[in-house]
Amino acid sequence: MQNKFSLPTQDEIVKRLKKIPEGLWRECPNCHEKFYYRRAGVYEVCPNCGYGARLGSRKRIKLFCDAFEEWDKALATDVHHLDENYKKKLAAGIKNTHVNESVLTGKARIGNYDFAVGVMDSRFIMGSLGQVTGQKLAHLFQEATKQHLPVILFTASGGARMQDGIHSLMQMAKVSDEVARHSEEGLLYISILTDPTTGGVTASFAMQGDIILSEPKTLIGFAGRRVIEQTINQKPPKDFQQAETLLKNGFLDDIVERKDLKAYLNNLLDLHSDK
């Protein structure tokens, strides 16, 4: 005699759900479709819309560089005179990223070409531009100028860091000045905008590259959508501040998918090489 099928009780359902490992299913923040995590692949890209998940700085280096030597590894904010809340945010950022600030910098190689690289990390206080972030970026361009290297900079930022007050805004000018010195030497600067690139970073060095690239579906802008809506009393279009809209209107040179980016950068370095 066959056993009759019976529906599981609510308690049994809860027990079964607890046995399922977390993170097997993901929801894309862009199209909101859910998918099995392995479908994102090594590049962490949504299989439905092509949006690239936010990557940590060290993982991005691993994906796109054949070799990497870190600069300013020990450079960090002096926490002795900071309030406790800011100290906790800095400690959490260091724990999450294994980097002392919101940008990882150094000398890297793709194929036969050496270059200076900077990768901003949105997991560190939303990739905000603080005093030490600015110091590391300025030094990145200084060393690149000194060693006659091109610069590739991956930006990801919520803007200037409010905890650093007016000093954070000064970093825009400081980094921009070093970008100009690097340019005066006839050296190449490639800026790659990743999701999100906003605020003072967009208003300065992110948009100062000789070649400005972006990943698909990247949010790029200065002020946030709600602030703009309240200022102009109008609702911006749905594609407002999207990489594809910026490309259409001439603010970007190209949008490159992650799987193609390494080869794309190698070609650019080859085209601008003195060899």
Summary of the structure (lengths in Angstrom):
residues: 275
radius of gyration: 21.5
end to end distance: 81.6
largest distance: 87.3
contacts: 850
relative contact order: 0.11
helix: 41%
strand: 20%
